[in-house]
């Protein structure tokens, strides 16, 4: 269980591992001097988010950003946000 800041609200997310889909993916180094690590996202996760937003999977690839949250709890939390005209990490 961990907290995620969303706007002005603090949302607590409880994870029930007995109902969680678990997929394991290998990490890959990328970029100049292996400056970043890449990992595959399950297609089903992106499809689910596209359905939730009422957009196609192709539109999701163009309009969404993957947002990782980490540091104050074990592991990572990935969420999606609609892309804005701001700077982001690729």
FENVENJO-V661253 format. One line per field, one symbol per residue. ss: DSSP state (H for helix, E for strand, - for the rest). burial: b if it has 16 or more other C-alpha atoms within 10 Angstrom, else e. Layout:
BEGIN
ss->???
burial->???
END
This chain:
BEGIN
ss->-EEEEE--EEEEE---HHH--------EEE-HHH-EEE----HHHHHHHHHHH---HHHHHHHEEEEEE-------EEEEEE--------
burial->eeebeeeeeeeeeeeeeeeeeeeeeeeeeeeeeeeeeeeeeeeeebbebbeeeeeebeebeeebbbeeeeeeeeeeeeebeeeeeeeeee
END
